[in-house]
Amino acid sequence: MRHPRVTRRLPVLLTRSIRRKLSLTLGLVFLMFVLFGVSSFRSLRAYSRMIRNLETSVHETPHRGELVAAFGSFVAPLSVSIPYDPADPTPWQWTAQRQQGEFTKRLEEARNSIDRFQDQLKSSGCLTELSTEKQRELDLLFQRIDSEFKLFEDEARNLTDPDKHAASITWMLRSTSELIDLSAQMPDPVDHLIRLLGESRADHESHRRLVLSLGIISLLMFSFVSIMGYHWFFKPLRELHQDFQTVANGDYSHRSSVSTNDELASLAQAFNSVTSRFQNEVASREQEISIQARKLIQSERVVNVGFLAAGVAHDLNNPLGIMAACGEAIERQFCVPMAEWTSGDYDMCREYSQMISSNVQRCQRMTHRLLDFAHGTNAERNYYDLTAIIRDVVQTAEHMGKYRDRRIIFDRAEPCEAYVSGDEIKQVVLNLVANALQATPAGGQLTISMTETTEQVEMVFQDTGCGMTPEILQNLFDPFFTTKEVGQGTGLGLSLTRKMIESHGGTITASSEGLSKGSTFRVQIPKKPTPLNRLV
């Protein structure tokens, strides 16, 4: 049994997939084919080089024709006619000496040729193919030639003697003819080498054709294996992998079409069978979930109606408080005789009356929203200027008498449009501003800032109030959670605020460095319609 560590040491290339393993196997086969081809090519190349060297040796090796030519060269100096004048023998003597020197030179060259010829016979292996009797006859030929050379040397001395010159010339020409006949009887080593060269060329050509044929056959077989391997293994495996990926991505109606009539086809059939059963099971579960979901939606709607009713009751406190403050201010103003009113008093009463009318309309929209929710409809959404909404809330809060000793800073003047429900975002801003002012002591400050990108808007509400502990931050957005005294709050404001922001596809986060260190709320909402916005 193999140790698990051995498996972990295997390269990743060998353990990633079957396709890689098959590719590696084909690669190794191809590498073996390449190595075989390279070795065969190098062998043929070395064999060809050996044949070329042998051919060069054949051309450079002395052969029998050179002996015949060397012996025949004796005739030229011996054929020179030298007239003899007894009155003046000096020219004849000079010419005879030249003839003697030329013949001696030709004789020495012929001796060197016969020596090289003997050495070549011994090294070429021709003698091994001759019988003992033939070798003995060849030795006698060389001995006779050697003795003839000695006689030539003796006769060459008589070439300068006028009395013996003619007889020596006649004898030398006759002996030269005999040497040529003797050389024709000798075996030629070149014939042996030429025969070996012809055999080597034939072997080389046959091996070259064999290697070329085997290479072509191997290449065709490798191509066949590669093509069939692709159709038998790679393509079905890739299709099965894609089938599994498709089903894994949620398309349970997909079926595999692999039909290789082997184990892969059986695997594809098993895959289709499992997928069919799984699809039926999923459809059954989805039907059950749909039924239960409808029941839960009805139950949730009943709960949310009650929850929203409590929220509306909470949200009505702010506009009702504003209307009460405005009504008290108008009532105090009417305590003064109208004859004593100034133009500013008239403007103040008109402004307070408009605020009362505006908040009455807000209260109507809140109650309509409760009715819309109960009937399954939601607040209208469109592109609204968030800068104008925040500034409207700030102006409203500044007129609330009990918060006039707090400072609200909002310096942005540029409009910022986003696809929202204007009433809900206004209620969000009002809840955050009201909570911040309530948590901020006299002389405190609330700073509102807003930044935008191409995708979203971020509103930051930072106060200098009482701050929060980590425990408060953890439960801050839970329904009915409050840190105020009994009767001062319902604990629904921030819960409803988060719900309205999330219905826009946004987020709200709260942070604080601790008690008495203020708090910061960050609201992020998309600027453009999102799937959630369109759905709502």
NUKEVEX-277274 format. One record per atom (N, C-alpha, C): x, z, y. Coordinates in steps of 0.001 Angstrom, whole numbers, plus 500000, padded with zeros to 6 digits. Example, Ala and Ser with C-alpha at 12.3 -4.5 7.8 and 13.67 -1.06 7.14 Angstrom:
2
513190507800494310 512300507800495500 513200507800496700 512850507080497750 513670507140498940 512900507870500030 
This chain:
536
500853500000498796 500000500000500000 500876500000501236 500565499110502205 501374499000503404 501059500132504358 502111500594504997 501942501683505957 501299501141507226 500385501914507857 499743501422509079 500731501071510168 501873501759510225 502830501463511291 503406500063511163 503512499592509906 504035498245509707 503107497229510343 501796497440510170 500835496533510779 500921496567512291 501134497753512862 501216497844514315 502467497189514852 503492497071514019 504717496438514489 504621494922514500 503598494345513854 503480492898513829 503302492374515241 503864491200515541 503675490625516873 502209490367517153 501862490421518414 500472490177518813 500043488777518428 500988487830518434 500649486453518098 500076486324516701 500515487208515771 500082487101514385 498785487845514117 498283488608515067 497130489464514791 495967489230515738 496082488265516633 495020488084517613 493802487374517033 494020486256516333 492891485493515829 493340484616514671 492321484156513905 492610483257512786 493155481939513308 492628481478514426 493108480210514972 494587480265515289 495031481399515819 496460481513516116 497290481541514836 496767482211513825 497505482242512561 497612480845511958 496491480100511968 496540478739511446 497445477859512293 497396478047513600 498278477277514481 499731477591514191 500004478873513946 501382479253513622 501821478623512304 500915478608511317 501252477991510031 501543476505510194 500679475797510926 500923474377511171 502208474169511956 502478475080512885 503719474976513642 504942475121512760 504873476060511803 506000476232510878 506174475002509989 505038474437509527 505130473215508717 505755472086509528 505324471967510771 505896470926511634 507377471178511883 507750472461512034 509165472789512226 509981472414510988 509434472694509801 510121472287508574 510274470768508517 509225470063508925 509292468606508955 510373468128509925 510450468761511083 511474468386512065 512870468672511532 513041469860510912 514355470201510358 514751469225509253 513787468869508405 514069467888507358 514479466548507966 513753466122508989 514089464860509634 515453464891510295 515743466022510980 517040466130511655 518180466122510644 518026466910509552 519087466952508542 519270465589507883 518169464898507574 518277463570506966 518933462590507924 518542462668509186 519135461767510174 520626462022510324 521000463296510359 522422463618510490 523204463176509250 522600463323508063 523273462886506841 523474461376506840 522410460640507201 522542459188507264 523553458762508318 523562459497509419 524522459163510469 525955459391509990 526176460519509283 527514460782508753 527891459734507705 526925459361506865 527178458334505854 527511456998506515 526762456668507577 527032455427508296 528410455455508938 528782456615509490 530112456733510093 531206456573509034 530967457117507841 531948456974506766 532107455509506367 530996454780506320 531062453355505966 531822452578507032 531557452917508316 532296452229509380 533793452511509278 534127453771508980 535549454098508819 536151453349507632 535382453252506548 535864452518505381 536049451042505701 535109450498506475 535226449092506866 536445448868507748 536673449830508657 537872449737509493 539133449807508645 539119450692507643 540283450814506762 540520449523505990 539438448864505589 539581447597504864 540274446551505725 539872446510507009 540472445514507902 541916445858508236 542215447161508271 543572447567508632 544509447622507429 543994447628506211 544824447761505009 545513446423504682 546830446432504390 547499445183503971 546944444716502623 546807443397502473 546267442868501228 547149441725500731 546729441160499630 547550440160498942 547826438947499815 546915438583500654 547130437441501534 548308437644502471 548522438916502878 549668439184503736 550984438925502990 551035439250501670 552243438967500888 552495437462500816 551434436715500557 551582435257500486 552075434710501816 551483435256502935 551917434788504249 553364435172504531 553739436422504085 555121436867504317 556115436003503536 555771435682502265 556667434828501483 556675433403502038 555545432946502495 555487431595503047 556248431448504347 556468432599505043 557230432520506299 558696432165506077 559158432218504789 560555431851504514 560771430354504731 559725429581504585 559873428120504595 560274427615505978 559719428222507035 559969427710508384 561452427686508747 562205428809508617 563622428738508976 564455427890508003 563986427806506731 564765427032505758 564540425535505899 563483425137506589 563161423709506722 563852423057507907 564600423828508657 565294423267509821 566466422393509344 566514421158509806 567608420234509445 568766420402510423 569986420599509881 571167420831510724 572198419730510411 572342418754511302 573364417712511064 574768418296511210 575644417872510337 577015418414510349 577968417320510818 578823417666511819 579834416740512356 581189417361512102 581994416781511173 583298417368510874 584219417401512086 583987416436513008 584861416433514189 584570417613515104 583302418013515137 582928419162516002 581973420055515226 582436420972514364 581555421813513531 580938422994514279 581308423190515547 580822424394516265 579304424399516414 578636423318516858 577171423353516968 576491423636515632 577067423044514559 576456423307513249 576595424750512880 577745425337513166 577987426738512826 577040427647513608 576861427304514878 575977428152515716 574540428072515214 574084426862514877 572710426695514394 572529427343513036 573528427260512176 573439427878510853 573362429396510954 574072429977511925 574006431436512101 572596431858512560 572035431052513460 570668431355513905 569697431254512732 569878430228511899 569016430069510727 569165431251509784 570392431702509598 570635432851508724 569978434111509288 570115434338510616 569506435534511224 567991435524511140 567383434348511386 565929434259511308 565441434492509884 566163433915508893 565745434109507503 565898435570507086 566998436203507529 567200437620507189 566078438479507780 565672438131508996 564568438872509634 563277438691508838 562977437434508441 561763437192507668 561840437902506319 563003437961505743 563180438629504462 562918440126504572 563361440736505690 563137442178505886 561651442475506106 560984441623506859 559542441805507072 558782441682505756 559198440736504917 558534440591503620 558775441807502742 559991442382502814 560260443591502031 559350444736502493 559191444890503805 558286445935504323 556849445698503858 556425444447503842 555063444138503397 554864444493501938 555863444176501102 555721444494499683 555725445994499459 556491446753500291 556474448221500171 555096448784500548 554532448293501657 553195448762502059 552156448397501012 552323447210500449 551377446773499428 551420447687498209 552628448087497804 552762449003496669 552115450362496980 552361450869498189 551752452161498570 550226452069498589 549690450971499088 548247450807499151 547637450732497763 548361450072496842 547859450021495467 547760451409494860 548735452252495141 548733453602494577 547632454468495198 547394454324496515 546415455185497204 544986454687497078 544798453400496804 543438452849496769 542712453127495474 543437453461494421 542790453697493138 542620452456492300 543191451334492761 543062450101491970 543788450212490635 544917450927490642 545714451027489415 544961451749488310 544070452689488695 543332453443487672 542361452560486910 541940451454487525 541010450549486864 541729449545485947 543084449476486029 543853448545485193 544249449215483880 544350448422482871 544819448941481582 546323449207481643 546803449893480626 548240450222480592 549088448959480527 548622447979479772 549368446726479651 549418445998480990 548279445987481710 548249445334483013 549153446058483997 549155447387483943 550032448139484835 551506447827484531 551834447662483227 553218447341482864 553580445950483385 552653445010483252 552914443666483764 553103443687485280 552287444544485969 552418444639487422 553774445218487814 554240446186487046 555563446762487334 556660445713487147 556532444891486106 557521443833485888 557511442822487033 556306442536487578 556222441621488714 556970442176489920 556741443478490203 557437444082491345 558957444093491123 559376444353489863 560819444345489579 561400442933489767 560666441934489313 561148440558489462 561239440179490929 560194440589491715 560234440291493149 561414440984493803 561691442206493370 562815442943493948 564145442247493623 564251441788492386 565490441081492025 565622439771492790 564499439085493012 564532437860493788 564983438145495221 564530439269495781 564940439619497138 566457439816497213 567036440424496163 568485440632496155 569218439294496086 568667438361495272 569276437032495198 569166436304496534 568016436498497231 567860435883498547 568914436413499514 569176437724499441 570187438298500328 571569437684500045 571866437477498745 573170436879498411 573241435427498875 572173434681498637 572180433282499031 572173433125500541 571604434106501277 571565433996502731 572961433985503328 573964434555502608 575336434548503125 575942433142503063 575427432310502147 575968430955501997 575413429985503020 574445430449503855 573857429536504827 574844429125505915 575917429902506091 576930429554507112 578111428802506510 578015428501505189 579083427755504519 578626426298504395 579343425349505048 578897423953505014 578852423387503612 579713423874502737 579747423324501391 578579423823500544 578109425044500750 577046425629499922 575680425627500623 575629425193501855 574402425292502651 573243424537502006 573455423337501620 572356422523501094 571853423061499772 572780423481498880 572356424019497590 571589425324497751 572010426174498714 571303427449498951 569890427199499471 569780426201500391 568456425891500929 567533425433499808 568037424589498931 567208424083497836 566777425221496913 567691426092496593 567345427210495693 566348428156496340 566566428445497628 565661429386498321 564241428838498405 564095427540498677 562754426973498754 562059427037497398 562822426768496324 562234426842494993 561851428282494656 562707429242495009 562403430660494732 561230431153495570 561134430630496797 559979431013497637 558683430579496986 558655429391496443 557458428916495755 557134429796494564 558162430257493857 557928431136492713 557379432498493167 557904433016494311 557386434305494828 555907434198495204 555555433054495786 554140432879496161 553269432855494914 553772432205493860 552995432200492611 552895433596492012 553994434379492103 553961435745491572 552977436633492356 552954436487493680 552039437321494497 550584437015494197 550308435763493818 548924435405493493 548450436076492222 549404436514491378 549036437179490131 548760438671490311 549045439225491473 548866440670491703 547411440987492059 546930442176491675 545575442603492105 545568442933493602 544471442564494256 544353442823495702 543563444116495923 544168445185496547 543414446438496792 542226446251497718 542303445235498540 541178445004499464 539927444605498695 540118443875497591 538949443502496785 538225444737496270 539024445730495845 538423446981495368 537684447703496494 538329447747497674 537675448430498802 536430447688499257 536500446354499242 535326445582499657 534163445815498701 534491445899497415 533433446173496435 532815447555496662 533702448575496911 533177449913497214 532364449910498501 532838449152499489 532109449085500754 530733448463500563 530660447415499749 529362446796499481 528416447749498781 528949448493497803 528106449470497113 527639450567498071 528537451024498950 528167452077499907 527113451578500882 527269450335501333 526258449783502239 524901449694501554 524905449288500305 523635449205499575 523009450589499416 523840451600499082 523323452971498971 522805453470500311 523559453191501361 523133453646502694 521810453017503090 521660451726502830 520423451052503185 519248451595502374 519479451841501084 518397452376500254 518014453787500690 519023454627501018 518721455979501488 518039455944502850 518462455041503703 517824454943505018 516357454568504880 516087453612504012 514695453220503791 513902454355503152 514544455085502238 513857456202501593 513513457291502609 514496457661503450 514248458698504460 513187458240505448 513250456974505855 512254456456506788 510863456463506155 510789456050504894 509489456048504212 508946457461504051 509829458384503617 509384459772503469 508983460362504814 509714460017505874 509357460525507199 507992460035507642 507730458739507423 506423458194507800 505314458833506970 505572458960505661 504566459592504792 504324461041505206 505415461774505518 505267463174505941 504513463264507250 504813462347508174 504105462356509455 502625462066509264 502314461099508400 500908460793508126 500210461976507461 500905462617506514 500314463777505846 500107464920506828 501080465158507718 500919466223508708 499766465909509660 499661464633510067 498541464246510933 497213464456510216 497172464087508939 495941464282508163 495595465765508056 496617466589507747 496375468036507638 495921468605508976 496530468146510073 496154468651511393 494715468278511731 494363467006511496 493003466556511813 491972467279510945 492237467339509647 491290468008508768 491255469512509036 492421470087509370 492427471508509719 491588471783510952 491621470851511915 490787471023513107 489308470980512734 488921469995511925 487500469858511568 487058470918510561 487962471388509716 487600472371508692 487643473806509206 488588474097510111 488808475492510509 488643475703512015 489446474996512819 489484475286514247 488127475060514918 487532473906514702 486255473603515344 485142474542514889 484951474781513557 483907475739513148 484151477147513671 485414477591513661 485706478932514174 485402479028515663 485751477983516409 485455477994517840 483946478001518080 483201477201517296 481748477190517452 481150478548517098 481637479163516014 481139480490515652 481453481507516736 482653481433517294 483018482357518374 482092482179519570 481806480921519934 480880480666521041 479475481149520703 479059480976519442 477734481463519036 477637482975519196 478657483694518746 478656485151518887 478646485553520364 479427484846521188 479459485164522612 478096484925523251 477442483833522869 476127483524523445 475111484608523107 475077485023521848 474150486088521446 474528487403522105 475847487672522214 476282488912522858 475881488953524322 475743487777524962 475327487720526364 473816487814526532 473080487943525426 471645488201525533 470741487063525107 471296485901524718 470457484784524285 470208484913522779 469175485698522424 468901485953521013 468202484791520319 467787483781521075 467155482614520452 468181481584519989 469431481810520303 470477480856519924 470761480941518426 471004479773517813 471335479718516391 472601478878516204 473372479245515204 474612478523514907 474305477241514141 475059476176514464 474860474876513807 476057474476512952 476888475443512553 478058475146511722 477595474737510326 478056473571509865 477660473076508536 478874472459507856 479775473316507391 481003472848506736 480928472937505218 479790473396504688 479605473515503234 480679474386502580 481038475457503248 482020476382502681 481663477790503142 482639478708503068 482379480095503444 481986480233504913 482535479362505774 482169479430507191 480697479084507389 480190478104506631 478764477782506711 477917478950506221 478353479631505170 477634480820504694 477634481909505753 478775482065506427 478844483047507506 477896482680508638 477805481381508971 476888480943510021 475440481205509622 475086480956508362 473724481238507900 473419482730507969 474388483544507556 474183484991507653 474031485412509107 474822484796509991 474706485091511421 473318484735511940 472808483554511569 471472483149512010 470407484096511472 470558484526510227 469580485441509639 469577486782510370 470768487317510626 470861488596511341 470307488458512751 470633487330513417 470144487117514785 468626487022514814 468033486352513824 466571486244513777 465931487617513614 466459488404512679 465900489749512497 466087490590513755 467255490455514378 467502491227515590 466576490782516719 466340489451516834 465440488949517867 464027489485517658 463564489481516418 462230490017516136 462159491505516456 463231492232516122 463244493663516406 463249493913517907 464044493115518639 464095493272520099 462742492957520719 462094491881520244 460776491531520785 459770492650520536 459827493227519334 458915494326519027 459188495526519924 460481495852520096 460828496992520948 460444496726522398 460670495487522862 460320495171524249 458817495289524477 458038494897523484 456587495035523631 456192496504523721 456804497332522871 456514498762522937 456958499348524275 458153498932524720 458655499450526002 457755499014527143 457259497759527081 456375497271528143 455098498100528214 454552498418527043 453332499235527030 453606500621527605 454704501237527141 455040502568527643 455391502532529127 456043501422529556 456420501324530964 455188501261531852 454174500506531410 452952500442532214 452309501822532330 452356502563531222 451799503915531282 452612504793532230 453939504685532126 454785505497533005 454614505108534461 454443503790534715 454255503351536103 452984503949536685 451930503951535872 450689504544536358 450869506034536636 451572506723535695 451802508153535909 452693508378537125 453741507542537244 454661507700538375 453951507419539692 453054506437539665 452338506129540898 451493507323541343 450852507987540372 450058509169540728 450949510249541324 452137510456540671 453056511476541182 453575511093542559 453908509791542731 454472509355544009 453454509412545130 452189509187544778 451158509307545821 451136510724546369 451192511696545444 451233513082545908 452518513385546650 453647512834546116 454930513066546781 454940512443548173 454413511195548277 454389510524549568 453421511202550522 452338511744549987 451402512462550857 452089513660551487 452878514382550664 453634515506551230 454650515010552239 455263513846551946 456242513293552879 455593512868554176 454428512239554075 453732511821555297 453355513036556125 452944514074555424 452624515300556159 453851515816556891 455022515697556234 456263516124556898 456596515202558062 456471513878557817 456828512923558864 455896513014560064 454646513430559820 453715513552560949 454107514678561890 454892515650561393 455275516772562251 456034516303563484 456966515344563287 457782514900564430 456953514205565502 456175513144565163 455375512529566239 454313513475566797 453736514344565949 452759515298566475 453417516275567436 454670516677567089 455396517562568004 455656516882569328 456027515578569264 456263514833570512 454977514741571321 453859514413570631 452583514299571356 452177515639571952 452425516728571208 452076518049571744 452901518364572979 454222518038572918 455078518311574079 454646517487575275 454332516198575030 453890515340576134 452543515826576693 451642516214575786 450347516710576257 450496517971577090 451399518896576665 451624520115577439 452182519790578820 453112518793578847 453688518422580146 452615517844581061 451745516992580503 450670516414581327 449695517507581776 449423518440580854 448500519532581203 449069520373582342 450367520675582285 450980521450583374 450930520666584675 451078519366584574 451056518554585785 449665518562586408 448630518570585542 447279518573586095 446907519918586712 447721520944586473 447484522216587158 447780522100588655 448533521092588984 448846520840590397 447782519897590935 447221520167592125 446208519261592690 446776517852592800 445961516878592497 446411515492592492 446791515024593883 446235515709594895 446597515326596262 448062515622596545 448630516558595784 450030516923596012 450988516158595084 450448515269594289 451325514529593353 452190513528594112 453367513381593610 454275512352594150 454231511140593220 454913510083593653 454954508875592795 455672509170591478 456686510074591517 457390510435590278 456473511148589311 455524511965589838 454589512645588946 453692511643588240 453239510634589004 452418509600588368 453204508857587277 454453508545587596 455282507831586591 455507508691585355 455719510005585572 455936510891584437 454692510936583558 453517511091584170 452290511127583377 452071509810582633 452384508694583319 452222507395582656 453173507274581456 454418507724581653 455409507635580564 455000508524579399 454548509774579704 454125510666578631 452906510116577913 452015509478578653 450827508885578023 451230507755577077 452208506934577511 452687505851576641 453345506410575381 454096507521575538 454731508135574373 453682508663573409 452606509273573977 451534509765573113 450892508608572370 450647507484573079 450029506321572444 450937505740571363 452242505667571662 453193505119570678 453245505976569428 453258507287569572 453343508157568404 452037508190567635 450908507995568355 449636507882567643 449662506658566730 450205505543567261 450313504339566435 451246504575565239 452323505336565470 453227505662564364 452500506464563295 451694507416563729 450937508210562756 449968507333561974 449379506351562668 448478505443561969 449237504620560921 450439504150561310 451217503357560356 451636504199559153 451915505502559387 452279506374558265 451121506522557290 449940506721557836 448783506862556944 448470505544556248 448673504417556980 448461503115556343 449476502887555222 450713503371555454 451738503218554420 451341503988553164 450748505170553356 450288505938552209 449190505184551471 448290504564552227 447225503784551599 447786502541550905 448771501891551567 449382500701550945 450059501064549631 450753502198549618 451421502622548388 450403502909547294 449320503553547688 448296503876546695 447671502610546118 447618501537546968 447038500281546505 448097499321545962 449362499734545958 450419498890545379 451063497964546372 450886498113547685 451544497268548684 452580498087549416 453473497416550150 454562498091550830 454663497595552249 455495498284553012 455652497968554429 456259496582554596 455831495903555655 456338494563555942 457806494640556343 458570493656555892 459992493619556231 460300492306556922 461208492427557890 461611491265558671 462940491600559338 463424490710560175 464668490984560901 464340491813562150 464926493025562227 464722493938563349 466070494278563968 466033494586565264 467242494987565985 467446496487565784 468466496862565009 468710498273564735 469175499014565979 469873498325566869 470306498976568122 469099499436568930 468078498578569019 466870498941569770 466128500088569093 466095500084567747 465407501167567035 466087502499567312 467425502541567214 468144503800567452 467966504248568900 468047503304569842 467914503694571248 466511504223571533 465491503648570903 464117504130571087 463979505555570568 464590505838569382 464529507194568832 465280508171569725 466445507759570239 467236508642571110 466454508973572381 465825507964572982 465035508227574189 463874509172573893 463262509006572721 462159509900572351 462652511329572178 463807511490571490 464335512834571237 464771513516572526 465251512750573492 465715513355574746 464565513975575536 463327513536575270 462177514086575986 461593515307575293 462118515642574104 461629516833573409 462263518050574066 461415518928574599 461887520019575445 462901520930574788 462699521275573519 463581522263572914 464950521701572553 465142520355572664 466440519753572349 467135519201573589 466618519520574775 467225518959575983 468603519534576273 468913520692575683 470240521272575909 471267520753574905 470909519747574068 471858519070573183 472134517668573734 473332517210573507 473719515903574037 473748514870572906 473107513725573151 473100512626572176 473877511458572778 474891510988572050 475745509887572523 475520508674571624 475092507584572242 474970506301571544 475290505214572561 476473504631572469 476981503727573503 476796502255573171 476337501935572008 476264500511571636 475157499830572414 475471498634572932 474485497842573659 474200496512572968 475147496059572116 474953494763571455 473869494875570393 472993493902570301 471965493931569255 472587493740567873 471907494288566891 472362494169565494 471122494017564626 470887492811564141 469684492541563367 469956492676561874 468950493203561169 469024493349559718 467626493176559151 467571492767557882 466297492533557219 465801493864556659 464899494534557425 464445495880557069 462969496031557407 462448497187557001 461135497624557479 461370498433558748 460898497939559874 461173498595561145 460690500032561188 459471500286560680 458920501641560717 459727502591559836 460129502114558634 460873503000557741 462255503328558303 462943502347558847 464270502613559417 464147503517560636 463081503334561415 462884504219562567 462640505645562103 461876505781560989 461636507114560447 462929507721559904 463794506896559278 465092507374558782 465931507905559928 466035507109560998 466852507522562151 466281508792562776 464944508860562892 464321510032563500 464574511282562660 464487511153561312 464752512310560453 466187512798560604 467142511872560620 468550512263560737 468845512867562104 468249512283563157 468464512835564504 467837514220564616 466601514369564091 465923515661564176 466686516731563405 467167516407562183 467944517382561411 469225517767562124 469892516760562727 471146517047563428 470908517948564634 469853517665565395 469573518492566576 469171519907566169 468408520023565060 468013521351564602 469213522162564120 470228521473563525 471400522183563009 472464522409564072 472263521850565271 473266521958566335 472828523022567338 473684523979567674 473312525006568657 473272524433570070 472802525235571009 472737524817572412 474128524420572893 474184523293573634 475476522783574104 476169521889573102 475571521714571924 476189520869570894 476013519389571194 476540518585570283 476576517138570536 476334516369569238 475563515290569349 475326514356568249 475840512985568676 476756512444567901 477335511128568200 476852510134567156 476241509059567650 475742508002566765 476570506744567012 477086506178565940 477853504927566046 477355503954564993 477602502692565249 477131501665564324 478158500532564281 478540500143563088 479445499010562874 478786498043561906 479161496789562018 478552495773561164 479612494807560648 479348494261559466 480129493175558881 479171492034558586 479684491026557951 478814489894557626 477774490248556573 478021491333555817 477133491666554708 476281492906554946 476765493897555710 476037495149555824 476255495786557195 475425496814557425 475499497613558657 475720499063558254 476600499739558981 476860501152558719 476519501956559973 475643502955559794 475275503872560881 475831505250560552 476517505858561511 477152507157561313 476534508152562300 476052509284561768 475471510361562574 476379511581562412 477109511935563458 478087513026563394 477714514091564427 477442515318563938 477047516399564844 478093517500564831 477954518405565756 478861519562565869 478129520832565481 477225520704564502 476368521818564134 476998522798563169 476118523422562368 476531524537561519 477311524114560281 477312522820559938 478067522376558775 477377522730557464 478013522390556356 477422522622555033 478513523000554039 478101523771553037 479005524142551948 478922523087550841 479860523064549901 479763522111548784 478490522272547975 477996523500547835 476753523697547084 475582523030547792 475542523143549118 474453522505549874 474554520987549758 475777520448549874 475964518999549768 475506518474548413 475694519274547379 475338518828546034 473828518672545868 473029519500546544 471566519478546388 470854518978547632 471597518400548560 471044518100549874 469858517150549801 469907516149548920 468869515123548891 467815515384547818 467825516557547218 466797516884546235 465481517197546941 464339516786546345 463046517103546972 462828518617547079 462268519030548230 461890520416548509 463097521345548622 464305520781548732 465481521627548962 465664521786550467 465750523042550939 465925523299552367 466709524586552560 467452524652553650 468191525868554023 467552526544555228 466420525998555674 465737526581556830 464888527774556395 464483528525557379 463625529675557097 462252529207556642 461546530114555972 460222529784555459 459321529379556618 458657528223556425 457755527744557460 458418526827558451 459784526672558379 460495525829559328 460751524425558784 460549524211557486 460797522889556913 460274522812555495 460022521557555044 459473521344553698 460539520952552685 461709520525553147 462752520067552229 462541518657551727 461648517900552395 461362516534551961 461994515475552853 462470515860554028 462963514872554991 464097514018554455 465172514660554007 466324513893553521 466025513203552195 465147513798551370 464770513147550118 464038511843550388 463068511892551322 462359510670551698 463289509678552382 464206510205553177 465163509324553859 465988508531552848 466512509227551839 467304508520550828 466448507503550070 465204507863549778 464345506947549042 464073505684549848 463850505824551158 463599504645551986 464859503783552108 466012504422552218 467263503655552327 467544502916551024 467350503589549894 467598502937548608 466613501804548352 465397501909548893 464446500816548738 464901499567549484 465816499740550452 466406498610551171 467695498112550498 468056498712549374 469309498335548732 470518498972549377 470316500072550127 471417500728550822 471770502065550210 472667502778550883 473127504088550413 473233505030551600 473165506332551304 473372507369552310 474256508443551693 475255508882552431 476166509932551970 476314510967553070 476559512206552656 476747513307553602 478081513969553324 478730514442554380 480012515128554230 480128516200555295 480896517235554972 481123518328555915 482387519062555489 483169519475556453 484395520208556153 484137521690555907 482898522128556080 482566523522555838 481625524069556895 481294525327556759 480386525959557714 480995525981559110 480121525740560104 480504525749561528 481458524616561883 481561523590561028 482465522472561314 481725521140561405 480412521195561554 479652519976561743 479417519216560454 478594518183560570 478242517355559415 478253515891559827 478412515023558826 478431513577559059 477578512901557995 476650512053558442 475817511259557547 476150509781557767 476398509069556660 476709507633556725 475619506864555987 475021505924556694 473960505094556129 474459503649556107 474395503030554943 474799501633554787 473637500848554209 473253499770554897 472158498925554429 472577497458554570 472085496597553684 472417495162553779 471786494537555016 472482493538555568 471940492834556726 470962491745556300 471217491147555131 470412490015554694 469497490434553544 468483489626553267 467585489960552151 468342490009550830 468094491040550055 468665491187548718 467543491062547706 467892490873546412 466819490831545398 465908492041545458 466492493217545757 465670494420545856 464768494346547074 465302493849548213 464487493702549414 463315492764549169 463616491601548526 462548490632548275 461504491205547316 461995491944546291 461068492543545329 460152493536546014 460739494391546877 459927495372547579 458997494700548560 
